Amino acid sequence: MDLNAPNSMGIIIGVTYEGGVVLGADSRSCTRMYVANRAKDKITQLTDNVYAAANSQIVSDYVGYLLDQHTIQLGQPATVKVAANLVSKNMLQTGGLIIVGGWDKYEGGKIYGVGRLG
């Protein structure tokens, strides 16, 4: 086995359309060349109006908590852009790509790709 060979972390995708956003992902969770879990839900609800498609559940959970605090402090839901910025600042060294998508009253349906491939 060549542990330095390129590896796939799976598939995540986001698409906008008039009036909304669609996020999709496969269901396998991989550790290098091995499938660790064949039935993982990679799409996580961050707020009522924002979701993340990612291989890293811990980042999504933490950002969801921060967005709840943001909503309580400001008295209104966070925008998709705020959510994407929080994901960007809290990715640590997870690697990979997180797609943040949702709808807000200021910009409508938006998708942001945060992180890097590979």
N, C-alpha and C positions, 0 to 999 in steps of 0.2 A: 504494500500500500504506500502510495505517495501522499504524505500528509500535507505537502506544500501545493498539491494540485488544486486548481480552482474548484470551489464547491458551491452548491446552490442552497440558499436558505429558504427556498420556496418562492411562491409567487404572491405579490400583493399588487393591487391596481386600483386606481381611482379615476372616475370620469365625471365631468360636469355635464349637465343638460339644462335647458331652460326650466328654471324652477327648482333645481336641486342637484344632488350629488349621489353617485353610486360608488360604494367601495366594495371590493371583492378580494378574496384570498383563498389559497388552498388550505388544507387542514393538517398538513404534516409539519411536525417540528423536528428539525434536523440538528444533529451534533456532528459536524464535519461530514463524513460519508454515511453515517448511520441515521436512520429514522428513529427518533426517540419516542415520538408519539404520533400516531396516524389520525388522531381526532382532536386537534387543538383548535380552539376558536381564536383566530388572529385579529378579529375585529372587536374593538373595545369601545364602549360608550364612555366618552370623557365628560360630557354634559348632555343636557336634553337635546342640544342642537349640533354637537360636534362628536365625531368618532375618529378613531385611529386604527389604521391597518398596519400591524407590525409583528415582528418575531419576538419582540421584547415586551413581555407583559408587565414587568416591574416598572418600566418607564411610564407606560400607560396608566397604571394604577396610581403612581405618585403624582403625575400631572393631573389626573382626575381629581385627586384630593386638593391640589393647589387651585384648580379651577372652581371647586366648590367654595373654597375660602374667598376667592376673588368675587364670586357671585354674591356671597353674603356681605362682603365689605362694600361693594358698589351698588347692591340692590338691583342688579340687572345681569342677564347672562353675558358671559365672555364671548368675544367675537372669535371667529375661526383663526384669524391672524394672531390674536393673543395666545390661543391654544398652541398654535404652531411654534410661536416664539418660546413658550414655556417648554415644549418638547425639545426644541433645539438647545436650550440652556441646561436641560436635565438629562441629556442622553448619556452623559459620562463616557465610558469607553465601550458602549454596547456594540458599536459597529452596525453595519447594515443601514437600511432605509426605513423610515417610518412615514407613512402617508397620513396626513391629517386633513380631514374633509368635513364639511358641514355647511350649514346655512345660517346667516345672520341678517338682521334687518338693514345693515349698512352696505354690505357688498353682495348679498344674495349667496348663491352656492359657490363655494371656493374649495380648492384643493391645494395643499402645500406638501412638497416632498422634503423631508428633513433627514439629514444624514448623508451617508455615502454608500455606494455600491461596493461590495467586496470586502 
